């Protein structure tokens, strides 16, 4: 079936089905791959904040993050047929694409530190679903308060690792530091965060 025919079928289905923004992630990805303009726009709306946040977390530069975000959506379009729902959700797959592109970009430029609270505000959780997003929203205020009590370099490291999902080596590349230093910052930050949240009653049991 030609791309034009595929798009036409997609449009016919959509007219009799749910609104575009109510379609699941896999349906939107299929629309992106087929070149459907409405489904592509809905896909970008759904994931733009997450993709930009991951890129910003790695690069620390809003303009560079925007460029990487655009590249990530283009790569997702080109490789949509290779997506395997058994291995990851669409959001996790797209975040991995973004991280890899951002790490590549970070290797050729000097990292620029970003306010960890800014990162917390734009990097979406790696888990999908309404419940996960609600839990993240409720915890955000406690996390921001706790992050303010950490040294900035530790706060950035734990946000990059815990929310953007970067490995210690990727944090090191993003921050321009040795991997041992990155591991120490992440470990120290997690220890202090647990203590702070426990003292404030923010981590439940």
N, C-alpha and C positions, 0 to 999 in steps of 0.2 A: 504493500500500500504506500502511495506517495505521501510526502510530508503534508501536502495540501489536503489530501483526502483524510489523513489522520487528524489534522486540525479541525476539519469539518465535522468528523464524527465526534470529536471531543466537544465541540460547541453544541452539537445536537444533544449529547448526553447531559451536558451542563444545563441546558435550558429546561430539561425535565427533572433534573436532580436537585441536590441541595445547593445553596449559594456557594460561590467559589471559595470564600474564606472559611466555610465549614467543612471543606474537603480535607481528608487526612493528608499527612505529610507525603506519603508515598504517591498519592494521586497528583499532588502539586508537582512533585519531582518528575513524574511521568509527563505532565504537561509542559514543564520546563524543557525536557529533552525533546518533546515533539515540536517545540517552537510556538506553542499557543501563547499569545500575548497576555490574555487575561490570567491564565494560570501562572505564567511566569511572573507577572506583577504580584500576584498573591503569594507566591513562593518567596519573593524578595521581601515583601512586607513582613512575612512571618519570621524570617530569619535574619533580617538586616541588622538588628541590634546585637544579636549574638555574634554574628560574623565580624562586625566592626569591633565589638568588645574584645574578642579574642585577638584580632590583629593589633589593636591598641595596646593590649596587655603585653604583647611581645615587643612591639616597636617603640611605644611611647611617643609617637608622633601622629597627630590626628590626620594630617595630609597623607602620610605614608600608609596609615591604617586604611584610609578610604581607597587608596590605590589597590592595596592587597585585598580588601573586601570585594572590589569589582573583579579582580582576577579570580577570586575564589568562586564567585557565582558563574563566571565564564567557564572555569574548569568543571564545576558541577554540571553545567549544561553539556559540555563536551563528553563527560564521562558518566552521565546519568545512567546509561545502560549497564555500567559495571557495578552499580549499587546492589548490595546483597542485604536484604532485611534480616537475614539470619545472623549477621555479624554485628550489626549496629543499627541504631535508629538513624533516621535521616539527619536529625540535628547533630548527633555525635559524628556521623560520617562527614558532614559539612564542616564541623569544627576542626576535625583532623586535617581536612584539606587546607583550611585557613591557617592553622598552626604551622603546617609544613611550608606554605608559601611565605608566611611571616618570618619564620626562622631563616629561610633562605635569604630574605631581604635584610634581616638583621645582621647577617654575616658580612654584608658589604657596606654597612653603615654603623656609626657610633650610636649605641643605645642611649636613649634619653629618659631619665627617671620620670615616672608618672605618679601623681598623688594616688595612693592605694584606695582612697575612698572613691575616686573617679573610676578606677578599675572595678571596684565592687558594684558601682552603679550601672555599668554597661556590660559586664561579662555575665551572661546568663548561666544558670546552673546547667551541668551536662545532662542531668536527668530531665526527661520529658514529662509532660502531663500537668493537668491543672493542680493536682494536689501538691506536686513537687514545687511548682511555682508559688503556691500559697505559702508553703512552709518557708521557702526562701525569702518571701516578702516579710513574713513575720520575724524572721531572724535577722534581717538586714540591719535594723536599728541597733540591736545588741552587738552585731559584728562591727559596725562602724564605731561604736563607742569603744569596743575593745581594741580595734586597730589604732585608734588615736593614742593608746597607751603604749604602743610598740615603737621601737625605733623605725623610722621610715623605710630603711633598707630591708628590715625583717618583715614589715607589713607588706611591702611589694612582693617579696619572695613568696609569702604564704598565699597571697591572693593569686599570683601567677600559677602556683602549683595547685592550690585547692579549688579555685573557681575556673581558671582558664584551662586547667588540666595539663599543664606543662610538666615534663619530667625535670629532674634536677639538672640534667645536662642542658635542657632547653631553657630553663631559668638562667643558668650560667651564661648561655649565649645571649639571651635577651638583656641581661644586666651587665654583660662584659666583665664577668668575674670568673675565677677558677671554680670548677665543679665542687671541690671540697668546701669552698666558702658558701656556695649556694646550698649545699646540703646542710651545713651548720645553721645558716639563716632560717631555712625552712623548719628544721628540727627545733631550734630555739623559739621561733615564733609560735609553732604549734603548742609547745609546752607552756609558754606564757599565756597564750589565748585560752587554753583549757583552764588554767589557774584563774584568770580574770573572769571568765564566764561562770566558773564554779562559785567564785566568791560573790558574784552578782546574782546567782541563781539562774543564769541564762542558758545552762546546758541541761536543764531538767535533772535526770538521775545521773 
